[in-house]
Amino acid sequence: MEITVFAGKYGEAPALKKEHALGLFISTAEHNCMFDFGDKTAAGNLAALEIAPETADAAILSHGHLGAGGGLLALRPRLVGAKLYARESAFEAHYFKKSRWNYKTVSVPKKVSREGVLFTKSFLKIDDELALLSNFKPDKRAATDTRYFADGDKYFVPDTFAHEQALLVTEGGASVLFVGGAHAGLRQMVERAEKTFSRPVSAVVGALELTDKKGKPLFSREWVRNFAFELGKFTKADFYFACGVGDAVFGVLQGELGGRVRRLNVGETKIL
């Protein structure tokens, strides 16, 4: 399969713009699939890369944050041949806590229509190549992460990321798991995919929310080191991230995982 990054944080191509967001165009023997849609850079980068959203037959929104779904505002009208899959709660309000009394909206734009969206449950096998998994049991990081919130009955409540889903693409003996931030826990996502299909995940591709939009680490160096150590123990998968792994964090990840973890640049095409 071919995976092209049209929205992401890394790279030096002068014709392409970068942002703290994710957008991937995945081509397999049977499908052209869009996984996430970036935010403000997606439409321009797709044009520069000569990728037409009209050629997609499947489109996946990984979760209800702006960096995953902001680009839908421009791209949704062009997804004329694609079924759009999302968790229903992905279109609800979501917030990022900047300080004690300052909450920033990070929701998918309200103007993005829900009409025709196929809302997914905990598991959906689209066909022999594509499957969607959600309803992940949050890991300890998600349970203690007080940066993201959703609307409660009266007050903001911690986001459980029930609106998050992952895409598993199986082709030619390889099973590749696509994640849009892995807020609910990367290990939980990989284990769920491997348990559901009784086969190892060969690669994980997408974004990993370990740094903010300025590249500042969101977790301690010790936490990241332990996280990477645990990843290396329980799976033999390789990891490719286009966003969320700034220089300091990436160095720690490489210290534990070596060449198994890499960053993908905007405009780069990876063949797996």
TAMOKA-V392481 format. One record per residue. N is the residue number from 1. RES is the residue in one letter. SS is DSSP state (H for helix, E for strand, L for the rest). PHI is phi as a letter, one per 30 degrees, with the letter a starting at -180 (none if undefined). OMEGA is omega in radians with two decimals (none if undefined). Layout:
n:N res:RES ss:SS phi:PHI omega:OMEGA
n:N res:RES ss:SS phi:PHI omega:OMEGA
This chain:
n:1 res:M ss:L phi:none omega:3.09
n:2 res:E ss:E phi:c omega:-3.10
n:3 res:I ss:E phi:b omega:3.13
n:4 res:T ss:E phi:c omega:3.13
n:5 res:V ss:E phi:d omega:3.07
n:6 res:F ss:E phi:c omega:3.01
n:7 res:A ss:E phi:b omega:-3.12
n:8 res:G ss:L phi:a omega:-2.97
n:9 res:K ss:L phi:c omega:-2.93
n:10 res:Y ss:L phi:c omega:3.10
n:11 res:G ss:L phi:k omega:-3.09
n:12 res:E ss:L phi:b omega:-3.11
n:13 res:A ss:L phi:d omega:-3.05
n:14 res:P ss:L phi:d omega:-3.10
n:15 res:A ss:L phi:d omega:-3.06
n:16 res:L ss:L phi:c omega:-3.13
n:17 res:K ss:L phi:c omega:-3.12
n:18 res:K ss:L phi:c omega:3.06
n:19 res:E ss:L phi:a omega:3.10
n:20 res:H ss:L phi:d omega:-3.03
n:21 res:A ss:L phi:a omega:-3.14
n:22 res:L ss:L phi:b omega:2.99
n:23 res:G ss:E phi:a omega:-3.12
n:24 res:L ss:E phi:b omega:3.02
n:25 res:F ss:E phi:c omega:-3.01
n:26 res:I ss:E phi:c omega:3.11
n:27 res:S ss:E phi:c omega:3.08
n:28 res:T ss:L phi:b omega:3.12
n:29 res:A ss:L phi:d omega:-3.03
n:30 res:E ss:L phi:c omega:-2.97
n:31 res:H ss:L phi:b omega:2.77
n:32 res:N ss:E phi:c omega:-2.97
n:33 res:C ss:E phi:b omega:3.01
n:34 res:M ss:E phi:c omega:3.09
n:35 res:F ss:E phi:c omega:-3.04
n:36 res:D ss:E phi:i omega:-2.87
n:37 res:F ss:E phi:b omega:-3.13
n:38 res:G ss:L phi:h omega:3.10
n:39 res:D ss:L phi:b omega:-3.04
n:40 res:K ss:L phi:c omega:-3.03
n:41 res:T ss:L phi:c omega:-2.92
n:42 res:A ss:H phi:d omega:-3.05
n:43 res:A ss:H phi:d omega:3.14
n:44 res:G ss:H phi:d omega:3.13
n:45 res:N ss:H phi:d omega:3.10
n:46 res:L ss:H phi:d omega:3.11
n:47 res:A ss:H phi:d omega:3.13
n:48 res:A ss:H phi:d omega:-3.14
n:49 res:L ss:L phi:d omega:-3.13
n:50 res:E ss:L phi:h omega:3.04
n:51 res:I ss:L phi:c omega:-3.11
n:52 res:A ss:L phi:c omega:3.08
n:53 res:P ss:H phi:e omega:3.14
n:54 res:E ss:H phi:d omega:-3.13
n:55 res:T ss:H phi:d omega:-3.14
n:56 res:A ss:L phi:d omega:3.06
n:57 res:D ss:L phi:c omega:3.06
n:58 res:A ss:E phi:b omega:3.14
n:59 res:A ss:E phi:b omega:-3.03
n:60 res:I ss:E phi:b omega:2.99
n:61 res:L ss:L phi:c omega:-3.02
n:62 res:S ss:L phi:d omega:3.13
n:63 res:H ss:L phi:a omega:-2.97
n:64 res:G ss:L phi:d omega:3.09
n:65 res:H ss:E phi:c omega:-3.06
n:66 res:L ss:H phi:e omega:-3.11
n:67 res:G ss:H phi:d omega:3.08
n:68 res:A ss:H phi:c omega:-3.01
n:69 res:G ss:H phi:b omega:3.13
n:70 res:G ss:L phi:d omega:-3.13
n:71 res:G ss:L phi:d omega:3.11
n:72 res:L ss:H phi:d omega:3.14
n:73 res:L ss:H phi:e omega:3.12
n:74 res:A ss:H phi:c omega:-2.99
n:75 res:L ss:H phi:c omega:-3.06
n:76 res:R ss:H phi:e omega:3.13
n:77 res:P ss:H phi:d omega:-3.10
n:78 res:R ss:H phi:c omega:3.14
n:79 res:L ss:L phi:d omega:-2.99
n:80 res:V ss:L phi:d omega:-3.12
n:81 res:G ss:L phi:c omega:-3.02
n:82 res:A ss:L phi:c omega:2.93
n:83 res:K ss:E phi:d omega:-3.12
n:84 res:L ss:E phi:c omega:-3.10
n:85 res:Y ss:E phi:c omega:3.12
n:86 res:A ss:E phi:a omega:2.94
n:87 res:R ss:L phi:d omega:-3.08
n:88 res:E ss:H phi:e omega:-3.12
n:89 res:S ss:H phi:d omega:3.09
n:90 res:A ss:H phi:d omega:-3.12
n:91 res:F ss:H phi:c omega:3.06
n:92 res:E ss:L phi:d omega:-3.11
n:93 res:A ss:L phi:d omega:3.09
n:94 res:H ss:E phi:b omega:-3.00
n:95 res:Y ss:E phi:b omega:3.03
n:96 res:F ss:E phi:c omega:-3.12
n:97 res:K ss:E phi:d omega:-3.14
n:98 res:K ss:E phi:d omega:3.09
n:99 res:S ss:E phi:a omega:-3.00
n:100 res:R ss:L phi:e omega:-3.08
n:101 res:W ss:L phi:c omega:-3.06
n:102 res:N ss:E phi:c omega:3.13
n:103 res:Y ss:E phi:c omega:-3.12
n:104 res:K ss:E phi:c omega:3.09
n:105 res:T ss:E phi:d omega:3.09
n:106 res:V ss:L phi:b omega:-3.06
n:107 res:S ss:E phi:d omega:2.92
n:108 res:V ss:L phi:d omega:-3.10
n:109 res:P ss:L phi:e omega:-3.11
n:110 res:K ss:L phi:d omega:-3.11
n:111 res:K ss:L phi:d omega:3.07
n:112 res:V ss:L phi:d omega:-3.05
n:113 res:S ss:L phi:d omega:3.02
n:114 res:R ss:L phi:d omega:-3.05
n:115 res:E ss:L phi:e omega:3.10
n:116 res:G ss:L phi:i omega:3.12
n:117 res:V ss:L phi:d omega:3.08
n:118 res:L ss:E phi:c omega:-3.09
n:119 res:F ss:E phi:d omega:-3.01
n:120 res:T ss:L phi:c omega:3.03
n:121 res:K ss:L phi:c omega:-3.05
n:122 res:S ss:L phi:d omega:-3.13
n:123 res:F ss:E phi:a omega:3.06
n:124 res:L ss:E phi:b omega:3.01
n:125 res:K ss:E phi:c omega:-3.11
n:126 res:I ss:L phi:d omega:3.04
n:127 res:D ss:L phi:a omega:-3.09
n:128 res:D ss:L phi:d omega:-3.14
n:129 res:E ss:L phi:c omega:-2.96
n:130 res:L ss:E phi:c omega:3.05
n:131 res:A ss:E phi:b omega:3.14
n:132 res:L ss:E phi:c omega:3.13
n:133 res:L ss:E phi:b omega:3.10
n:134 res:S ss:E phi:a omega:-3.05
n:135 res:N ss:L phi:h omega:3.13
n:136 res:F ss:L phi:d omega:3.04
n:137 res:K ss:L phi:d omega:-3.07
n:138 res:P ss:L phi:e omega:3.07
n:139 res:D ss:L phi:d omega:-3.08
n:140 res:K ss:H phi:d omega:3.13
n:141 res:R ss:H phi:d omega:-3.13
n:142 res:A ss:H phi:d omega:-3.10
n:143 res:A ss:H phi:d omega:-3.11
n:144 res:T ss:H phi:c omega:-3.12
n:145 res:D ss:L phi:d omega:-3.09
n:146 res:T ss:L phi:c omega:3.11
n:147 res:R ss:L phi:c omega:-3.05
n:148 res:Y ss:E phi:c omega:-3.07
n:149 res:F ss:E phi:b omega:3.05
n:150 res:A ss:E phi:b omega:3.12
n:151 res:D ss:E phi:d omega:2.99
n:152 res:G ss:L phi:c omega:3.13
n:153 res:D ss:L phi:d omega:-3.13
n:154 res:K ss:L phi:b omega:-3.04
n:155 res:Y ss:L phi:b omega:3.00
n:156 res:F ss:E phi:d omega:3.09
n:157 res:V ss:E phi:b omega:3.11
n:158 res:P ss:E phi:e omega:-3.13
n:159 res:D ss:L phi:d omega:3.10
n:160 res:T ss:L phi:d omega:-3.11
n:161 res:F ss:L phi:h omega:2.97
n:162 res:A ss:L phi:d omega:3.13
n:163 res:H ss:L phi:d omega:-3.09
n:164 res:E ss:L phi:c omega:3.05
n:165 res:Q ss:E phi:b omega:3.12
n:166 res:A ss:E phi:b omega:3.13
n:167 res:L ss:E phi:c omega:3.03
n:168 res:L ss:E phi:c omega:3.11
n:169 res:V ss:E phi:c omega:-3.13
n:170 res:T ss:E phi:c omega:-3.13
n:171 res:E ss:E phi:a omega:3.05
n:172 res:G ss:L phi:h omega:3.12
n:173 res:G ss:L phi:i omega:3.13
n:174 res:A ss:E phi:c omega:3.04
n:175 res:S ss:E phi:c omega:-3.08
n:176 res:V ss:E phi:c omega:-3.12
n:177 res:L ss:E phi:c omega:3.14
n:178 res:F ss:E phi:c omega:-3.10
n:179 res:V ss:E phi:b omega:-3.09
n:180 res:G ss:E phi:c omega:-3.13
n:181 res:G ss:E phi:l omega:3.13
n:182 res:A ss:L phi:h omega:3.13
n:183 res:H ss:L phi:d omega:-3.10
n:184 res:A ss:L phi:d omega:3.11
n:185 res:G ss:L phi:k omega:-3.09
n:186 res:L ss:H phi:d omega:-3.14
n:187 res:R ss:H phi:d omega:3.13
n:188 res:Q ss:H phi:e omega:-3.12
n:189 res:M ss:H phi:d omega:3.14
n:190 res:V ss:H phi:d omega:-3.13
n:191 res:E ss:H phi:d omega:3.13
n:192 res:R ss:H phi:d omega:3.14
n:193 res:A ss:H phi:d omega:-3.11
n:194 res:E ss:H phi:d omega:3.13
n:195 res:K ss:H phi:d omega:-3.11
n:196 res:T ss:H phi:d omega:-3.04
n:197 res:F ss:H phi:c omega:3.09
n:198 res:S ss:L phi:h omega:3.08
n:199 res:R ss:L phi:a omega:-3.10
n:200 res:P ss:L phi:d omega:2.97
n:201 res:V ss:L phi:d omega:-3.08
n:202 res:S ss:L phi:d omega:3.14
n:203 res:A ss:E phi:a omega:3.03
n:204 res:V ss:E phi:c omega:-3.06
n:205 res:V ss:E phi:b omega:3.04
n:206 res:G ss:E phi:k omega:-3.13
n:207 res:A ss:E phi:b omega:3.11
n:208 res:L ss:E phi:b omega:-2.98
n:209 res:E ss:L phi:d omega:3.10
n:210 res:L ss:L phi:c omega:3.06
n:211 res:T ss:E phi:b omega:3.12
n:212 res:D ss:L phi:d omega:-3.04
n:213 res:K ss:L phi:d omega:3.08
n:214 res:K ss:L phi:c omega:-3.14
n:215 res:G ss:L phi:i omega:-3.13
n:216 res:K ss:L phi:d omega:-3.14
n:217 res:P ss:E phi:d omega:3.11
n:218 res:L ss:L phi:c omega:-3.12
n:219 res:F ss:L phi:b omega:-3.09
n:220 res:S ss:L phi:d omega:3.10
n:221 res:R ss:H phi:e omega:3.13
n:222 res:E ss:H phi:d omega:3.12
n:223 res:W ss:H phi:d omega:-3.12
n:224 res:V ss:H phi:d omega:3.12
n:225 res:R ss:H phi:d omega:3.12
n:226 res:N ss:H phi:d omega:3.10
n:227 res:F ss:H phi:e omega:-3.14
n:228 res:A ss:H phi:d omega:3.12
n:229 res:F ss:H phi:d omega:3.13
n:230 res:E ss:H phi:d omega:3.09
n:231 res:L ss:H phi:e omega:-3.11
n:232 res:G ss:H phi:d omega:-3.12
n:233 res:K ss:H phi:d omega:-2.94
n:234 res:F ss:H phi:c omega:3.12
n:235 res:T ss:L phi:b omega:3.08
n:236 res:K ss:L phi:c omega:-3.11
n:237 res:A ss:L phi:d omega:2.94
n:238 res:D ss:E phi:c omega:-3.05
n:239 res:F ss:E phi:b omega:3.14
n:240 res:Y ss:E phi:b omega:-3.06
n:241 res:F ss:E phi:b omega:-3.13
n:242 res:A ss:E phi:c omega:-3.11
n:243 res:C ss:E phi:a omega:2.99
n:244 res:G ss:L phi:i omega:3.14
n:245 res:V ss:L phi:b omega:3.13
n:246 res:G ss:L phi:d omega:-2.98
n:247 res:D ss:H phi:e omega:-3.09
n:248 res:A ss:H phi:d omega:3.13
n:249 res:V ss:H phi:d omega:-3.12
n:250 res:F ss:H phi:d omega:3.10
n:251 res:G ss:H phi:d omega:3.11
n:252 res:V ss:H phi:d omega:3.12
n:253 res:L ss:H phi:e omega:3.13
n:254 res:Q ss:H phi:d omega:3.11
n:255 res:G ss:H phi:d omega:3.13
n:256 res:E ss:H phi:c omega:-3.01
n:257 res:L ss:H phi:c omega:3.13
n:258 res:G ss:H phi:h omega:-3.10
n:259 res:G ss:H phi:d omega:3.12
n:260 res:R ss:H phi:d omega:3.12
n:261 res:V ss:E phi:c omega:-3.10
n:262 res:R ss:E phi:b omega:3.04
n:263 res:R ss:E phi:c omega:3.09
n:264 res:L ss:L phi:c omega:-3.14
n:265 res:N ss:L phi:c omega:3.03
n:266 res:V ss:L phi:d omega:-3.11
n:267 res:G ss:L phi:j omega:-3.14
n:268 res:E ss:L phi:d omega:3.03
n:269 res:T ss:E phi:c omega:3.13
n:270 res:K ss:E phi:c omega:3.10
n:271 res:I ss:E phi:c omega:3.14
n:272 res:L ss:L phi:b omega:none
